[in-house]
Amino acid sequence: MSDASFLSWPFFESSHRAFAAALENWSTNGLAELCGGDAHGAAMDETVRRLVRALGAAGFLKACIPAAYGGRAETFDVRGLCLAREILGRRDGLADFAFAMQGLGSGAITLFGDAEQKARFLPAVGRGEAIAAFAISEPDAGSDVGAMSTNAVRDGDDYVIDGAKTWISNAGLADFYTVFARVGDDPGAKGISAFIVEATTPGLSVSERIDVIAPHPLGALKFSNCRVPAANMLSKPGDGFKIAMSVLDVFRSTVGAAALGFARRALDEAAQRALNRRVFGKPLADFQLTQAKIADMAVAIDASALLIYRAAWVKDSSGARVTREASMAKLFATEEAQKVIDAAVQIFGGTGVVSGVTVETLYREIRALRIYEGASEIQKLVIAGKVLEAYKPQE
């Protein structure tokens, strides 16, 4: 049984504890039937659709949209998002993915959409009736967003988009994509804009599906003379980089929360294994080397939780950018979760590397979290930049 004492920390309000209890109960009693294990291809796609529908029907996707459009809070409740990802991540990686992408994929609309855009897309996201996606990465522009080459050219009342995106979660499943493209001649990040592109738009196609070690619906998109109404632009030309960073400012902490959920499950599994597995005539848990591993795992989990919910609380309380706090939370939680899960595999011994065993699944699930939404190396640059900025003389 995972430790839940953290819910008594002052970061949380009674509404968060009630939300966590409801999602915990729902996950315990019905999530296993919705998940398809290591399903691939069409079976995996259907599992994600089923999860999105079920999360919407149960009311949990309300955490991904604002109250004015059917959500549970006036704007993003980052603590609620983090709790949801931690709880779902502890149960099933694909369930966490299905929840998270509804928020990430529609987050730019919540933060920067006009009233018509919000009314058109957000209610269906919250009900689980429309699947959202976030399309920013390109074959030659991942961490270096300013190197983006996908472009959008104004033509009357439309923009015509040409280019390619890759590593796009929900590629082929999404009903709409938040797409970032270069508009005009401004160099680097200054020339990027954001658009809502519906999946049925002519000129948009899924050019490739990408298989990764922990199965998720991932693919590449191609834009060829893809005509999008100018009314589908978010905010104004050139605001794309600001939009993307604002969305990541919210969701980076939640990536850490998903990693925390994986780590908690790994500790649960390792502790039970250590108590029940007998070696040299006594439980594995009686050996000091095992106890040292368990202690390190527990410390890493609590420290990660403190950083994650500190970042979420600051964001919810101030509404200000929390780039430094969110980057710290994502960096530390994902790196430490990798260590925690590795230790769990070691405690399991040979059984820990058998395909389908929980700790083996977690070992595959955690690896990508150290890369997506800003690799660990990028987070270190961001954190150092913010720290050094505070030491520079004020002009």
C-alpha positions in Angstrom: 0.0 0.0 0.0 1.5 3.3 -1.1 2.1 6.0 1.5 -0.7 8.6 1.4 0.3 10.7 4.3 1.6 13.4 2.0 -2.0 14.4 1.4 -2.0 16.0 4.8 0.8 18.4 3.8 -0.2 22.1 3.8 0.1 22.2 0.0 -3.3 20.7 -0.3 -6.9 21.8 0.4 -9.9 19.6 1.2 -11.0 19.6 -2.4 -7.7 18.0 -3.4 -8.0 15.3 -0.8 -11.5 14.6 -2.0 -10.4 14.5 -5.6 -7.6 12.1 -4.8 -9.8 9.8 -2.8 -12.4 9.7 -5.6 -9.8 8.9 -8.3 -8.1 6.3 -6.1 -11.4 4.6 -5.5 -12.2 4.7 -9.2 -8.8 3.4 -10.2 -8.9 0.6 -7.6 -12.3 -0.7 -8.7 -12.4 -0.3 -12.5 -9.1 0.7 -14.1 -7.7 -2.8 -14.6 -10.7 -3.7 -16.8 -10.1 -0.7 -19.1 -6.4 -1.2 -19.6 -5.0 -3.6 -22.2 -1.5 -4.3 -20.8 1.3 -4.0 -23.4 -1.2 -3.7 -26.3 0.2 -2.5 -29.6 -1.3 -0.9 -32.8 -5.1 -0.9 -33.1 -5.5 -2.5 -29.8 -3.5 0.2 -28.0 -5.4 2.9 -29.9 -8.7 1.5 -28.7 -7.4 1.2 -25.2 -6.5 4.9 -25.2 -9.9 5.8 -26.6 -11.6 3.7 -24.0 -9.6 5.3 -21.2 -10.4 8.8 -22.4 -14.1 8.0 -22.6 -14.1 6.5 -19.2 -12.1 9.2 -17.5 -14.5 11.8 -19.1 -17.6 9.9 -18.1 -16.3 9.6 -14.5 -15.7 13.4 -14.4 -11.9 13.3 -13.9 -11.1 15.1 -17.2 -12.8 18.1 -15.7 -9.4 18.7 -14.1 -8.0 19.4 -17.6 -10.3 22.3 -18.5 -11.6 25.5 -16.9 -14.9 25.7 -14.9 -16.5 28.0 -17.5 -16.4 25.1 -20.0 -17.3 22.3 -17.6 -14.1 22.0 -15.6 -13.5 21.7 -11.9 -11.5 24.9 -11.3 -11.4 28.4 -12.7 -8.2 27.7 -14.6 -5.6 25.0 -14.2 -5.5 23.4 -10.8 -1.9 22.1 -11.1 -2.1 20.3 -7.8 -5.1 18.4 -9.0 -3.4 17.6 -12.3 -0.3 16.3 -10.4 -2.4 14.2 -8.1 -4.2 12.6 -11.0 -1.0 11.8 -12.8 0.6 10.3 -9.7 -2.4 8.2 -8.9 -3.0 7.0 -12.5 0.8 6.5 -13.1 1.0 4.2 -10.0 -1.7 2.1 -11.6 -1.0 2.1 -15.3 1.2 4.1 -17.6 -1.3 4.2 -20.5 -4.0 5.5 -18.2 -1.7 8.4 -17.1 -0.9 9.1 -20.7 -4.6 9.2 -21.7 -5.3 11.7 -18.9 -2.2 13.9 -19.4 -2.6 14.4 -23.1 -6.1 15.8 -22.7 -4.6 18.6 -20.6 -1.4 19.1 -22.6 -3.1 18.9 -26.0 -5.8 21.5 -25.1 -3.7 23.5 -22.6 -2.8 26.2 -25.2 -6.6 26.7 -25.9 -7.3 27.1 -22.1 -4.5 29.6 -21.7 -4.6 31.6 -24.9 -7.8 30.7 -26.8 -10.5 33.2 -27.5 -14.1 32.5 -26.3 -15.2 30.9 -29.5 -12.2 28.5 -29.6 -12.7 27.5 -26.0 -16.4 26.9 -26.4 -15.8 24.8 -29.5 -13.1 22.5 -28.2 -12.8 22.4 -24.4 -16.2 20.9 -23.4 -15.7 17.9 -25.5 -12.2 17.4 -24.1 -13.6 17.5 -20.6 -16.3 14.9 -21.4 -13.8 12.6 -23.1 -15.6 13.0 -26.4 -12.6 14.5 -28.2 -9.0 13.5 -28.0 -6.4 16.3 -28.0 -2.7 16.4 -29.1 0.3 18.8 -28.9 2.5 19.0 -32.0 5.7 21.0 -31.6 8.7 18.6 -32.1 10.2 18.1 -35.6 12.9 15.8 -36.9 15.5 18.6 -36.6 13.8 20.7 -33.9 13.3 19.0 -30.6 14.9 20.7 -27.6 15.9 23.6 -30.0 12.4 24.9 -30.7 13.8 27.9 -32.5 15.0 25.6 -35.3 11.5 24.7 -36.3 10.9 24.7 -40.1 7.2 23.9 -40.4 5.8 27.1 -41.9 2.4 28.7 -42.2 1.7 31.3 -45.0 -1.3 33.6 -44.9 -3.6 33.2 -47.9 -6.8 35.3 -47.6 -8.8 34.1 -44.6 -6.6 31.0 -44.2 -3.1 30.0 -43.3 -1.5 27.2 -45.4 0.8 25.0 -43.4 3.6 22.9 -44.8 6.1 20.8 -43.0 6.5 17.8 -40.6 6.2 17.0 -36.9 7.4 13.9 -35.1 7.2 12.3 -31.6 3.6 13.4 -31.5 1.5 11.7 -28.8 -1.9 10.7 -30.0 -0.9 11.0 -33.7 -3.7 9.3 -35.6 -6.0 9.3 -32.6 -6.5 13.0 -31.9 -9.5 14.9 -33.1 -7.5 18.1 -33.1 -3.8 19.1 -32.7 -2.3 22.3 -31.3 0.3 22.9 -34.0 3.3 25.2 -33.9 4.6 26.7 -37.2 6.8 29.5 -38.4 4.9 32.6 -39.7 6.8 35.4 -41.4 10.5 36.1 -41.5 11.4 36.6 -37.9 14.3 34.3 -36.9 14.3 31.6 -34.1 11.6 31.5 -31.5 10.2 35.0 -32.5 8.7 33.7 -35.7 6.6 30.9 -34.2 2.8 30.9 -34.0 0.2 28.3 -32.8 -2.8 26.9 -34.6 -5.7 24.5 -33.8 -5.7 22.0 -36.6 -8.6 19.5 -36.8 -7.6 15.9 -37.7 -10.0 15.9 -40.7 -8.3 18.9 -42.3 -7.2 18.1 -45.9 -3.4 18.1 -46.2 -2.8 16.7 -42.7 -1.8 13.1 -42.6 -0.1 10.7 -40.2 3.1 9.7 -42.1 4.4 7.2 -39.6 3.6 5.4 -36.4 6.5 5.1 -34.0 7.0 2.1 -31.7 8.7 2.8 -28.4 9.8 0.5 -25.5 6.8 1.4 -23.5 3.9 1.3 -26.0 2.1 4.6 -26.5 0.3 6.0 -29.5 3.2 8.0 -31.0 3.7 9.1 -34.6 4.8 11.7 -37.2 2.5 14.2 -39.0 2.9 15.6 -42.4 1.4 18.9 -43.5 1.1 19.4 -47.3 -0.8 22.5 -48.4 -2.9 22.1 -45.2 -5.3 25.0 -45.2 -6.4 26.2 -41.7 -8.8 29.1 -41.0 -7.0 32.2 -39.7 -9.6 32.1 -36.9 -7.8 28.9 -35.7 -4.7 30.8 -34.7 -4.2 31.1 -31.0 -3.5 34.6 -29.7 -1.6 36.5 -32.4 1.3 35.9 -34.9 4.7 35.4 -33.2 3.1 34.3 -29.8 3.8 30.6 -30.4 6.9 30.2 -28.3 5.3 32.1 -25.4 2.3 29.8 -25.7 4.4 26.6 -25.8 6.5 27.6 -22.8 3.4 28.7 -20.8 1.8 25.3 -21.4 5.0 23.5 -20.4 5.2 25.7 -17.3 2.0 24.0 -16.2 2.6 20.5 -17.3 6.3 19.9 -16.5 5.4 19.5 -12.8 2.9 16.8 -13.8 5.5 14.8 -15.7 7.4 14.7 -12.4 4.1 13.5 -10.7 3.7 10.7 -13.2 7.3 9.6 -12.4 6.5 9.8 -8.7 3.5 7.4 -9.3 5.8 5.0 -11.1 8.3 5.2 -8.2 5.7 4.7 -5.6 4.5 1.5 -7.4 8.1 0.3 -7.6 8.6 0.7 -3.9 5.3 -1.1 -3.2 6.4 -4.0 -5.3 10.0 -4.1 -3.9 8.8 -4.0 -0.3 6.4 -6.8 -0.8 9.0 -8.8 -2.6 11.6 -8.2 0.1 9.2 -9.3 2.8 8.0 -12.4 1.1 11.1 -13.7 -0.7 13.3 -15.9 1.5 17.0 -16.1 0.8 19.5 -18.1 2.9 16.7 -19.1 5.3 15.4 -15.6 6.0 13.3 -12.8 4.3 15.3 -10.7 1.9 14.1 -7.7 3.9 16.2 -8.8 6.8 19.5 -8.1 4.9 20.9 -4.6 5.6 21.8 -4.1 1.9 18.1 -4.6 1.1 17.1 -2.2 3.8 19.6 0.4 2.5 17.9 0.2 -0.9 14.4 0.6 0.6 15.6 3.6 2.6 17.1 5.3 -0.5 13.9 4.6 -2.4 11.7 6.1 0.3 13.8 9.3 0.6 13.9 9.8 -3.1 10.1 9.5 -3.3 9.4 12.0 -0.5 11.9 14.5 -1.8 10.4 14.2 -5.3 6.9 14.8 -3.9 8.0 17.9 -2.0 9.5 19.4 -5.1 6.5 18.5 -7.3 3.8 19.8 -5.0 5.9 22.9 -4.0 5.9 23.8 -7.7 2.2 23.0 -8.2 1.3 25.0 -5.1 3.3 28.1 -6.1 1.7 28.0 -9.6 -1.8 27.7 -8.1 -1.2 30.3 -5.4 0.5 33.0 -7.5 -0.5 32.3 -11.1 3.0 33.4 -12.0 5.5 31.5 -14.1 7.2 28.7 -12.2 9.8 27.8 -14.7 12.6 27.2 -12.1 10.3 25.3 -9.7 8.7 23.1 -12.4 12.1 22.3 -14.0 13.5 21.3 -10.6 10.5 19.1 -10.0 10.6 17.4 -13.4 14.4 16.9 -13.3 14.7 15.5 -9.8 11.5 13.3 -9.9 12.2 11.7 -13.2 15.9 11.0 -12.5 15.2 9.7 -9.0 12.3 7.5 -10.3 14.7 5.9 -12.7 17.0 5.0 -9.7 14.1 3.8 -7.6 12.7 1.5 -10.3 16.2 0.2 -11.1 16.6 -0.7 -7.4 13.2 -2.5 -7.4 14.3 -4.6 -10.4 17.5 -5.5 -8.5 15.5 -6.6 -5.5 13.4 -8.8 -7.7 16.5 -10.4 -9.2 16.0 -12.4 -12.4 12.3 -12.2 -12.1 12.6 -8.4 -12.4 13.6 -8.6 -16.1 10.9 -11.0 -17.1 8.6 -9.3 -19.7 5.3 -8.2 -18.2 6.4 -8.3 -14.6 5.3 -4.9 -13.0 8.8 -3.7 -12.2 10.0 -4.6 -15.8 7.1 -2.6 -17.2 7.9 0.4 -15.0 11.6 0.2 -16.1 10.5 0.7 -19.7 7.8 3.3 -18.8 10.1 5.7 -16.8 12.8 6.1 -19.4 11.0 8.4 -21.8 10.0 10.8 -19.0 13.7 11.9 -18.7 13.5 13.1 -22.3 10.0 14.4 -23.2 8.8 17.9 -22.3 12.4 19.0 -21.9 15.2 16.5 -21.4 17.1 16.4 -18.1 20.0 18.3 -19.7 17.7 21.1 -20.8 16.1 21.3 -17.3 19.6 21.8 -15.9 20.3 24.6 -18.3 16.9 26.2 -17.4 17.5 25.9 -13.7 21.1 27.3 -13.9 19.9 30.2 -16.0 17.2 31.1 -13.5 19.7 30.8 -10.5 22.3 32.9 -12.2 19.8 35.5 -13.3 19.0 36.2 -9.6 22.7 37.0 -9.0 23.1 39.5 -11.8 23.2 43.2 -10.9 19.8 44.8 -11.3 19.8 47.7 -13.8 
